[in-house]
């Protein structure tokens, strides 16, 4: 019975993004040399090109981001 419930939960979660996927935070080096910012895209530290979410500016940054962006965390 427990296994059957777990299978049904897994099936439901496969249709929508998981909680982990929704909370993925890509660290971007935001400095003067990163010219892509003006085009609305940033290059993350892992090399991905992403468009920042508008609501991201409302989130406190992590210490690594604070160091890279030369501004303190909230």
PyMOL Python script that loads the backbone (N, CA, C, O; Angstrom):
from pymol import cmd

cmd.read_pdbstr("""\
ATOM      1  N   UNK A   1       0.821  -1.190   0.000  1.00  0.00           N
ATOM      2  CA  UNK A   1       0.000   0.000   0.000  1.00  0.00           C
ATOM      3  C   UNK A   1       0.871   1.263   0.000  1.00  0.00           C
ATOM      4  O   UNK A   1       0.619   2.202  -0.755  1.00  0.00           O
ATOM      5  N   UNK A   2       1.894   1.270   0.855  1.00  0.00           N
ATOM      6  CA  UNK A   2       2.785   2.413   0.929  1.00  0.00           C
ATOM      7  C   UNK A   2       3.503   2.644  -0.401  1.00  0.00           C
ATOM      8  O   UNK A   2       3.639   3.781  -0.851  1.00  0.00           O
ATOM      9  N   UNK A   3       3.957   1.569  -1.016  1.00  0.00           N
ATOM     10  CA  UNK A   3       4.650   1.654  -2.301  1.00  0.00           C
ATOM     11  C   UNK A   3       3.730   2.210  -3.375  1.00  0.00           C
ATOM     12  O   UNK A   3       4.156   3.014  -4.205  1.00  0.00           O
ATOM     13  N   UNK A   4       2.486   1.794  -3.365  1.00  0.00           N
ATOM     14  CA  UNK A   4       1.512   2.263  -4.349  1.00  0.00           C
ATOM     15  C   UNK A   4       1.295   3.774  -4.213  1.00  0.00           C
ATOM     16  O   UNK A   4       1.219   4.484  -5.216  1.00  0.00           O
ATOM     17  N   UNK A   5       1.196   4.263  -2.979  1.00  0.00           N
ATOM     18  CA  UNK A   5       1.033   5.703  -2.747  1.00  0.00           C
ATOM     19  C   UNK A   5       2.263   6.457  -3.242  1.00  0.00           C
ATOM     20  O   UNK A   5       2.134   7.526  -3.840  1.00  0.00           O
ATOM     21  N   UNK A   6       3.444   5.914  -3.001  1.00  0.00           N
ATOM     22  CA  UNK A   6       4.681   6.558  -3.428  1.00  0.00           C
ATOM     23  C   UNK A   6       4.738   6.669  -4.948  1.00  0.00           C
ATOM     24  O   UNK A   6       5.165   7.693  -5.482  1.00  0.00           O
ATOM     25  N   UNK A   7       4.308   5.614  -5.650  1.00  0.00           N
ATOM     26  CA  UNK A   7       4.290   5.609  -7.114  1.00  0.00           C
ATOM     27  C   UNK A   7       3.353   6.692  -7.627  1.00  0.00           C
ATOM     28  O   UNK A   7       3.692   7.401  -8.574  1.00  0.00           O
ATOM     29  N   UNK A   8       2.180   6.833  -7.018  1.00  0.00           N
ATOM     30  CA  UNK A   8       1.229   7.861  -7.441  1.00  0.00           C
ATOM     31  C   UNK A   8       1.786   9.264  -7.199  1.00  0.00           C
ATOM     32  O   UNK A   8       1.566  10.166  -8.007  1.00  0.00           O
ATOM     33  N   UNK A   9       2.496   9.449  -6.105  1.00  0.00           N
ATOM     34  CA  UNK A   9       3.105  10.746  -5.830  1.00  0.00           C
ATOM     35  C   UNK A   9       4.189  11.054  -6.852  1.00  0.00           C
ATOM     36  O   UNK A   9       4.315  12.194  -7.301  1.00  0.00           O
ATOM     37  N   UNK A  10       4.965  10.052  -7.219  1.00  0.00           N
ATOM     38  CA  UNK A  10       6.017  10.238  -8.214  1.00  0.00           C
ATOM     39  C   UNK A  10       5.424  10.614  -9.563  1.00  0.00           C
ATOM     40  O   UNK A  10       5.955  11.485 -10.253  1.00  0.00           O
ATOM     41  N   UNK A  11       4.334   9.969  -9.943  1.00  0.00           N
ATOM     42  CA  UNK A  11       3.690  10.269 -11.223  1.00  0.00           C
ATOM     43  C   UNK A  11       3.210  11.709 -11.259  1.00  0.00           C
ATOM     44  O   UNK A  11       3.350  12.381 -12.281  1.00  0.00           O
ATOM     45  N   UNK A  12       2.649  12.188 -10.169  1.00  0.00           N
ATOM     46  CA  UNK A  12       2.157  13.561 -10.103  1.00  0.00           C
ATOM     47  C   UNK A  12       3.308  14.557 -10.191  1.00  0.00           C
ATOM     48  O   UNK A  12       3.204  15.565 -10.890  1.00  0.00           O
ATOM     49  N   UNK A  13       4.391  14.283  -9.497  1.00  0.00           N
ATOM     50  CA  UNK A  13       5.499  15.231  -9.469  1.00  0.00           C
ATOM     51  C   UNK A  13       6.263  15.277 -10.791  1.00  0.00           C
ATOM     52  O   UNK A  13       6.954  16.257 -11.067  1.00  0.00           O
ATOM     53  N   UNK A  14       6.151  14.234 -11.608  1.00  0.00           N
ATOM     54  CA  UNK A  14       6.850  14.245 -12.891  1.00  0.00           C
ATOM     55  C   UNK A  14       6.237  15.242 -13.866  1.00  0.00           C
ATOM     56  O   UNK A  14       6.920  15.704 -14.780  1.00  0.00           O
ATOM     57  N   UNK A  15       4.961  15.583 -13.689  1.00  0.00           N
ATOM     58  CA  UNK A  15       4.273  16.502 -14.593  1.00  0.00           C
ATOM     59  C   UNK A  15       4.641  17.956 -14.335  1.00  0.00           C
ATOM     60  O   UNK A  15       4.559  18.780 -15.246  1.00  0.00           O
ATOM     61  N   UNK A  16       5.039  18.284 -13.133  1.00  0.00           N
ATOM     62  CA  UNK A  16       5.358  19.665 -12.796  1.00  0.00           C
ATOM     63  C   UNK A  16       6.798  19.739 -12.296  1.00  0.00           C
ATOM     64  O   UNK A  16       7.356  18.736 -11.852  1.00  0.00           O
ATOM     65  N   UNK A  17       7.402  20.934 -12.370  1.00  0.00           N
ATOM     66  CA  UNK A  17       8.784  21.064 -11.899  1.00  0.00           C
ATOM     67  C   UNK A  17       8.881  20.726 -10.417  1.00  0.00           C
ATOM     68  O   UNK A  17       8.009  21.089  -9.628  1.00  0.00           O
ATOM     69  N   UNK A  18       9.935  20.039 -10.056  1.00  0.00           N
ATOM     70  CA  UNK A  18      10.115  19.670  -8.654  1.00  0.00           C
ATOM     71  C   UNK A  18      10.495  20.903  -7.844  1.00  0.00           C
ATOM     72  O   UNK A  18      10.879  21.936  -8.393  1.00  0.00           O
ATOM     73  N   UNK A  19      10.382  20.771  -6.546  1.00  0.00           N
ATOM     74  CA  UNK A  19      10.733  21.883  -5.655  1.00  0.00           C
ATOM     75  C   UNK A  19      12.196  22.261  -5.842  1.00  0.00           C
ATOM     76  O   UNK A  19      12.545  23.441  -5.802  1.00  0.00           O
ATOM     77  N   UNK A  20      13.045  21.271  -6.043  1.00  0.00           N
ATOM     78  CA  UNK A  20      14.471  21.534  -6.251  1.00  0.00           C
ATOM     79  C   UNK A  20      14.681  22.304  -7.550  1.00  0.00           C
ATOM     80  O   UNK A  20      15.450  23.265  -7.574  1.00  0.00           O
ATOM     81  N   UNK A  21      14.014  21.902  -8.630  1.00  0.00           N
ATOM     82  CA  UNK A  21      14.160  22.591  -9.911  1.00  0.00           C
ATOM     83  C   UNK A  21      13.732  24.050  -9.808  1.00  0.00           C
ATOM     84  O   UNK A  21      14.327  24.917 -10.449  1.00  0.00           O
ATOM     85  N   UNK A  22      12.717  24.326  -9.016  1.00  0.00           N
ATOM     86  CA  UNK A  22      12.216  25.689  -8.889  1.00  0.00           C
ATOM     87  C   UNK A  22      13.162  26.573  -8.085  1.00  0.00           C
ATOM     88  O   UNK A  22      13.119  27.797  -8.202  1.00  0.00           O
ATOM     89  N   UNK A  23      14.013  25.959  -7.269  1.00  0.00           N
ATOM     90  CA  UNK A  23      14.893  26.736  -6.405  1.00  0.00           C
ATOM     91  C   UNK A  23      16.333  26.778  -6.896  1.00  0.00           C
ATOM     92  O   UNK A  23      17.211  27.243  -6.170  1.00  0.00           O
ATOM     93  N   UNK A  24      16.594  26.309  -8.096  1.00  0.00           N
ATOM     94  CA  UNK A  24      17.960  26.315  -8.623  1.00  0.00           C
ATOM     95  C   UNK A  24      18.444  27.755  -8.740  1.00  0.00           C
ATOM     96  O   UNK A  24      17.743  28.611  -9.279  1.00  0.00           O
ATOM     97  N   UNK A  25      19.619  28.010  -8.244  1.00  0.00           N
ATOM     98  CA  UNK A  25      20.184  29.360  -8.253  1.00  0.00           C
ATOM     99  C   UNK A  25      21.507  29.302  -9.000  1.00  0.00           C
ATOM    100  O   UNK A  25      22.455  28.671  -8.533  1.00  0.00           O
ATOM    101  N   UNK A  26      21.580  29.946 -10.137  1.00  0.00           N
ATOM    102  CA  UNK A  26      22.822  29.961 -10.907  1.00  0.00           C
ATOM    103  C   UNK A  26      23.602  31.219 -10.548  1.00  0.00           C
ATOM    104  O   UNK A  26      23.087  32.331 -10.665  1.00  0.00           O
ATOM    105  N   UNK A  27      24.826  31.044 -10.116  1.00  0.00           N
ATOM    106  CA  UNK A  27      25.656  32.176  -9.725  1.00  0.00           C
ATOM    107  C   UNK A  27      26.257  32.832 -10.958  1.00  0.00           C
ATOM    108  O   UNK A  27      26.900  32.168 -11.772  1.00  0.00           O
ATOM    109  N   UNK A  28      26.049  34.115 -11.092  1.00  0.00           N
ATOM    110  CA  UNK A  28      26.582  34.847 -12.234  1.00  0.00           C
ATOM    111  C   UNK A  28      27.613  35.859 -11.758  1.00  0.00           C
ATOM    112  O   UNK A  28      27.459  36.488 -10.711  1.00  0.00           O
ATOM    113  N   UNK A  29      28.639  35.995 -12.531  1.00  0.00           N
ATOM    114  CA  UNK A  29      29.647  37.007 -12.239  1.00  0.00           C
ATOM    115  C   UNK A  29      29.174  38.292 -12.912  1.00  0.00           C
ATOM    116  O   UNK A  29      29.251  38.427 -14.133  1.00  0.00           O
ATOM    117  N   UNK A  30      28.689  39.225 -12.117  1.00  0.00           N
ATOM    118  CA  UNK A  30      28.153  40.463 -12.666  1.00  0.00           C
ATOM    119  C   UNK A  30      29.180  41.571 -12.472  1.00  0.00           C
ATOM    120  O   UNK A  30      29.241  42.202 -11.416  1.00  0.00           O
ATOM    121  N   UNK A  31      29.974  41.795 -13.492  1.00  0.00           N
ATOM    122  CA  UNK A  31      30.966  42.848 -13.408  1.00  0.00           C
ATOM    123  C   UNK A  31      31.004  43.619 -14.722  1.00  0.00           C
ATOM    124  O   UNK A  31      30.264  43.306 -15.654  1.00  0.00           O
ATOM    125  N   UNK A  32      31.859  44.618 -14.793  1.00  0.00           N
ATOM    126  CA  UNK A  32      31.912  45.475 -15.979  1.00  0.00           C
ATOM    127  C   UNK A  32      32.349  44.723 -17.226  1.00  0.00           C
ATOM    128  O   UNK A  32      32.011  45.124 -18.339  1.00  0.00           O
ATOM    129  N   UNK A  33      33.093  43.646 -17.056  1.00  0.00           N
ATOM    130  CA  UNK A  33      33.582  42.887 -18.203  1.00  0.00           C
ATOM    131  C   UNK A  33      32.507  42.006 -18.819  1.00  0.00           C
ATOM    132  O   UNK A  33      32.660  41.539 -19.947  1.00  0.00           O
ATOM    133  N   UNK A  34      31.433  41.778 -18.098  1.00  0.00           N
ATOM    134  CA  UNK A  34      30.363  40.923 -18.611  1.00  0.00           C
ATOM    135  C   UNK A  34      29.396  41.787 -19.413  1.00  0.00           C
ATOM    136  O   UNK A  34      28.381  42.239 -18.883  1.00  0.00           O
ATOM    137  N   UNK A  35      29.707  42.018 -20.684  1.00  0.00           N
ATOM    138  CA  UNK A  35      28.917  42.899 -21.527  1.00  0.00           C
ATOM    139  C   UNK A  35      27.548  42.380 -21.891  1.00  0.00           C
ATOM    140  O   UNK A  35      26.727  43.132 -22.415  1.00  0.00           O
ATOM    141  N   UNK A  36      27.279  41.122 -21.632  1.00  0.00           N
ATOM    142  CA  UNK A  36      25.988  40.549 -22.014  1.00  0.00           C
ATOM    143  C   UNK A  36      24.847  41.063 -21.153  1.00  0.00           C
ATOM    144  O   UNK A  36      23.685  40.903 -21.526  1.00  0.00           O
ATOM    145  N   UNK A  37      25.140  41.673 -20.016  1.00  0.00           N
ATOM    146  CA  UNK A  37      24.080  42.152 -19.132  1.00  0.00           C
ATOM    147  C   UNK A  37      23.204  43.168 -19.846  1.00  0.00           C
ATOM    148  O   UNK A  37      21.983  43.153 -19.691  1.00  0.00           O
ATOM    149  N   UNK A  38      23.813  44.048 -20.624  1.00  0.00           N
ATOM    150  CA  UNK A  38      23.038  45.074 -21.320  1.00  0.00           C
ATOM    151  C   UNK A  38      22.066  44.462 -22.326  1.00  0.00           C
ATOM    152  O   UNK A  38      21.079  45.099 -22.695  1.00  0.00           O
ATOM    153  N   UNK A  39      22.330  43.254 -22.767  1.00  0.00           N
ATOM    154  CA  UNK A  39      21.438  42.579 -23.707  1.00  0.00           C
ATOM    155  C   UNK A  39      20.395  41.737 -22.979  1.00  0.00           C
ATOM    156  O   UNK A  39      19.617  41.024 -23.613  1.00  0.00           O
ATOM    157  N   UNK A  40      20.379  41.818 -21.648  1.00  0.00           N
ATOM    158  CA  UNK A  40      19.401  41.072 -20.871  1.00  0.00           C
ATOM    159  C   UNK A  40      19.807  39.655 -20.543  1.00  0.00           C
ATOM    160  O   UNK A  40      19.008  38.899 -19.991  1.00  0.00           O
ATOM    161  N   UNK A  41      21.039  39.275 -20.871  1.00  0.00           N
ATOM    162  CA  UNK A  41      21.523  37.928 -20.578  1.00  0.00           C
ATOM    163  C   UNK A  41      22.781  38.035 -19.727  1.00  0.00           C
ATOM    164  O   UNK A  41      23.545  38.993 -19.842  1.00  0.00           O
ATOM    165  N   UNK A  42      22.984  37.043 -18.877  1.00  0.00           N
ATOM    166  CA  UNK A  42      24.222  36.971 -18.098  1.00  0.00           C
ATOM    167  C   UNK A  42      24.843  35.601 -18.291  1.00  0.00           C
ATOM    168  O   UNK A  42      24.154  34.624 -18.588  1.00  0.00           O
ATOM    169  N   UNK A  43      26.150  35.546 -18.119  1.00  0.00           N
ATOM    170  CA  UNK A  43      26.858  34.273 -18.174  1.00  0.00           C
ATOM    171  C   UNK A  43      27.097  33.823 -16.746  1.00  0.00           C
ATOM    172  O   UNK A  43      27.710  34.546 -15.962  1.00  0.00           O
ATOM    173  N   UNK A  44      26.622  32.641 -16.401  1.00  0.00           N
ATOM    174  CA  UNK A  44      26.787  32.140 -15.039  1.00  0.00           C
ATOM    175  C   UNK A  44      28.189  31.603 -14.851  1.00  0.00           C
ATOM    176  O   UNK A  44      28.936  31.432 -15.814  1.00  0.00           O
ATOM    177  N   UNK A  45      28.543  31.338 -13.598  1.00  0.00           N
ATOM    178  CA  UNK A  45      29.871  30.803 -13.306  1.00  0.00           C
ATOM    179  C   UNK A  45      30.079  29.435 -13.920  1.00  0.00           C
ATOM    180  O   UNK A  45      31.214  29.023 -14.161  1.00  0.00           O
ATOM    181  N   UNK A  46      28.968  28.717 -14.178  1.00  0.00           N
ATOM    182  CA  UNK A  46      29.119  27.401 -14.811  1.00  0.00           C
ATOM    183  C   UNK A  46      29.028  27.512 -16.333  1.00  0.00           C
ATOM    184  O   UNK A  46      28.987  26.494 -17.025  1.00  0.00           O
ATOM    185  N   UNK A  47      28.996  28.747 -16.864  1.00  0.00           N
ATOM    186  CA  UNK A  47      29.047  28.948 -18.302  1.00  0.00           C
ATOM    187  C   UNK A  47      27.707  29.026 -19.011  1.00  0.00           C
ATOM    188  O   UNK A  47      27.671  29.176 -20.232  1.00  0.00           O
ATOM    189  N   UNK A  48      26.605  28.929 -18.280  1.00  0.00           N
ATOM    190  CA  UNK A  48      25.287  29.014 -18.912  1.00  0.00           C
ATOM    191  C   UNK A  48      24.951  30.460 -19.231  1.00  0.00           C
ATOM    192  O   UNK A  48      25.326  31.370 -18.491  1.00  0.00           O
ATOM    193  N   UNK A  49      24.248  30.668 -20.327  1.00  0.00           N
ATOM    194  CA  UNK A  49      23.730  31.992 -20.669  1.00  0.00           C
ATOM    195  C   UNK A  49      22.262  32.008 -20.256  1.00  0.00           C
ATOM    196  O   UNK A  49      21.458  31.260 -20.811  1.00  0.00           O
ATOM    197  N   UNK A  50      21.905  32.851 -19.291  1.00  0.00           N
ATOM    198  CA  UNK A  50      20.521  32.895 -18.825  1.00  0.00           C
ATOM    199  C   UNK A  50      20.013  34.322 -18.765  1.00  0.00           C
ATOM    200  O   UNK A  50      20.789  35.273 -18.669  1.00  0.00           O
ATOM    201  N   UNK A  51      18.706  34.455 -18.823  1.00  0.00           N
ATOM    202  CA  UNK A  51      18.064  35.751 -18.642  1.00  0.00           C
ATOM    203  C   UNK A  51      17.601  35.807 -17.187  1.00  0.00           C
ATOM    204  O   UNK A  51      16.800  34.972 -16.769  1.00  0.00           O
ATOM    205  N   UNK A  52      18.083  36.763 -16.418  1.00  0.00           N
ATOM    206  CA  UNK A  52      17.705  36.818 -15.005  1.00  0.00           C
ATOM    207  C   UNK A  52      16.206  37.051 -14.836  1.00  0.00           C
ATOM    208  O   UNK A  52      15.587  37.787 -15.604  1.00  0.00           O
ATOM    209  N   UNK A  53      15.640  36.414 -13.820  1.00  0.00           N
ATOM    210  CA  UNK A  53      14.227  36.627 -13.516  1.00  0.00           C
ATOM    211  C   UNK A  53      14.076  37.983 -12.842  1.00  0.00           C
ATOM    212  O   UNK A  53      14.891  38.333 -11.989  1.00  0.00           O
ATOM    213  N   UNK A  54      13.055  38.755 -13.201  1.00  0.00           N
ATOM    214  CA  UNK A  54      12.876  40.087 -12.598  1.00  0.00           C
ATOM    215  C   UNK A  54      12.776  40.044 -11.073  1.00  0.00           C
ATOM    216  O   UNK A  54      13.273  40.943 -10.396  1.00  0.00           O
ATOM    217  N   UNK A  55      12.139  39.008 -10.531  1.00  0.00           N
ATOM    218  CA  UNK A  55      11.964  38.931  -9.079  1.00  0.00           C
ATOM    219  C   UNK A  55      13.253  38.565  -8.355  1.00  0.00           C
ATOM    220  O   UNK A  55      13.295  38.625  -7.126  1.00  0.00           O
ATOM    221  N   UNK A  56      14.306  38.186  -9.077  1.00  0.00           N
ATOM    222  CA  UNK A  56      15.555  37.771  -8.435  1.00  0.00           C
ATOM    223  C   UNK A  56      16.172  38.903  -7.623  1.00  0.00           C
ATOM    224  O   UNK A  56      16.843  38.648  -6.623  1.00  0.00           O
ATOM    225  N   UNK A  57      15.958  40.139  -8.034  1.00  0.00           N
ATOM    226  CA  UNK A  57      16.547  41.261  -7.293  1.00  0.00           C
ATOM    227  C   UNK A  57      15.952  41.405  -5.890  1.00  0.00           C
ATOM    228  O   UNK A  57      16.528  42.081  -5.038  1.00  0.00           O
ATOM    229  N   UNK A  58      14.801  40.771  -5.649  1.00  0.00           N
ATOM    230  CA  UNK A  58      14.165  40.834  -4.332  1.00  0.00           C
ATOM    231  C   UNK A  58      14.715  39.803  -3.358  1.00  0.00           C
ATOM    232  O   UNK A  58      14.443  39.879  -2.160  1.00  0.00           O
ATOM    233  N   UNK A  59      15.493  38.828  -3.862  1.00  0.00           N
ATOM    234  CA  UNK A  59      16.012  37.773  -3.005  1.00  0.00           C
ATOM    235  C   UNK A  59      17.347  38.188  -2.406  1.00  0.00           C
ATOM    236  O   UNK A  59      18.140  38.861  -3.065  1.00  0.00           O
ATOM    237  N   UNK A  60      17.603  37.791  -1.156  1.00  0.00           N
ATOM    238  CA  UNK A  60      18.932  38.054  -0.608  1.00  0.00           C
ATOM    239  C   UNK A  60      19.951  37.190  -1.348  1.00  0.00           C
ATOM    240  O   UNK A  60      19.645  36.064  -1.742  1.00  0.00           O
ATOM    241  N   UNK A  61      21.136  37.706  -1.533  1.00  0.00           N
ATOM    242  CA  UNK A  61      22.143  36.933  -2.256  1.00  0.00           C
ATOM    243  C   UNK A  61      22.938  36.077  -1.282  1.00  0.00           C
ATOM    244  O   UNK A  61      22.900  36.286  -0.069  1.00  0.00           O
ATOM    245  N   UNK A  62      23.648  35.124  -1.830  1.00  0.00           N
ATOM    246  CA  UNK A  62      24.507  34.293  -0.994  1.00  0.00           C
ATOM    247  C   UNK A  62      25.860  34.993  -0.861  1.00  0.00           C
ATOM    248  O   UNK A  62      26.141  35.905  -1.639  1.00  0.00           O
ATOM    249  N   UNK A  63      26.705  34.602   0.092  1.00  0.00           N
ATOM    250  CA  UNK A  63      28.006  35.261   0.265  1.00  0.00           C
ATOM    251  C   UNK A  63      28.868  35.253  -0.997  1.00  0.00           C
ATOM    252  O   UNK A  63      29.568  36.225  -1.277  1.00  0.00           O
ATOM    253  N   UNK A  64      28.818  34.149  -1.762  1.00  0.00           N
ATOM    254  CA  UNK A  64      29.610  34.089  -2.989  1.00  0.00           C
ATOM    255  C   UNK A  64      29.147  35.152  -3.976  1.00  0.00           C
ATOM    256  O   UNK A  64      29.967  35.840  -4.583  1.00  0.00           O
ATOM    257  N   UNK A  65      27.836  35.287  -4.136  1.00  0.00           N
ATOM    258  CA  UNK A  65      27.309  36.309  -5.048  1.00  0.00           C
ATOM    259  C   UNK A  65      27.701  37.699  -4.568  1.00  0.00           C
ATOM    260  O   UNK A  65      28.057  38.560  -5.373  1.00  0.00           O
ATOM    261  N   UNK A  66      27.639  37.919  -3.266  1.00  0.00           N
ATOM    262  CA  UNK A  66      27.994  39.228  -2.721  1.00  0.00           C
ATOM    263  C   UNK A  66      29.441  39.573  -3.055  1.00  0.00           C
ATOM    264  O   UNK A  66      29.744  40.711  -3.415  1.00  0.00           O
ATOM    265  N   UNK A  67      30.329  38.598  -2.937  1.00  0.00           N
ATOM    266  CA  UNK A  67      31.731  38.841  -3.269  1.00  0.00           C
ATOM    267  C   UNK A  67      31.902  39.135  -4.751  1.00  0.00           C
ATOM    268  O   UNK A  67      32.649  40.037  -5.130  1.00  0.00           O
ATOM    269  N   UNK A  68      31.212  38.379  -5.579  1.00  0.00           N
ATOM    270  CA  UNK A  68      31.371  38.540  -7.019  1.00  0.00           C
ATOM    271  C   UNK A  68      30.743  39.827  -7.525  1.00  0.00           C
ATOM    272  O   UNK A  68      31.218  40.417  -8.495  1.00  0.00           O
ATOM    273  N   UNK A  69      29.680  40.260  -6.871  1.00  0.00           N
ATOM    274  CA  UNK A  69      28.977  41.453  -7.332  1.00  0.00           C
ATOM    275  C   UNK A  69      29.435  42.703  -6.594  1.00  0.00           C
ATOM    276  O   UNK A  69      28.929  43.794  -6.858  1.00  0.00           O
ATOM    277  N   UNK A  70      30.383  42.563  -5.673  1.00  0.00           N
ATOM    278  CA  UNK A  70      30.889  43.690  -4.881  1.00  0.00           C
ATOM    279  C   UNK A  70      29.785  44.447  -4.165  1.00  0.00           C
ATOM    280  O   UNK A  70      29.828  45.674  -4.075  1.00  0.00           O
ATOM    281  N   UNK A  71      28.805  43.731  -3.658  1.00  0.00           N
ATOM    282  CA  UNK A  71      27.789  44.389  -2.840  1.00  0.00           C
ATOM    283  C   UNK A  71      27.372  43.436  -1.732  1.00  0.00           C
ATOM    284  O   UNK A  71      27.397  42.220  -1.918  1.00  0.00           O
ATOM    285  N   UNK A  72      26.987  43.978  -0.580  1.00  0.00           N
ATOM    286  CA  UNK A  72      26.661  43.112   0.561  1.00  0.00           C
ATOM    287  C   UNK A  72      25.322  42.407   0.413  1.00  0.00           C
ATOM    288  O   UNK A  72      24.429  42.877  -0.293  1.00  0.00           O
ATOM    289  N   UNK A  73      25.200  41.286   1.082  1.00  0.00           N
ATOM    290  CA  UNK A  73      23.916  40.590   1.123  1.00  0.00           C
ATOM    291  C   UNK A  73      22.968  41.346   2.041  1.00  0.00           C
ATOM    292  O   UNK A  73      23.397  42.064   2.944  1.00  0.00           O
ATOM    293  N   UNK A  74      21.689  41.176   1.801  1.00  0.00           N
ATOM    294  CA  UNK A  74      20.676  41.816   2.650  1.00  0.00           C
ATOM    295  C   UNK A  74      20.439  40.968   3.868  1.00  0.00           C
ATOM    296  O   UNK A  74      19.622  41.322   4.718  1.00  0.00           O
TER     297      UNK A  74
END
""", "prot")
cmd.dss("prot")
cmd.show_as("cartoon", "prot")
cmd.util.cbc("prot")
cmd.orient("prot")
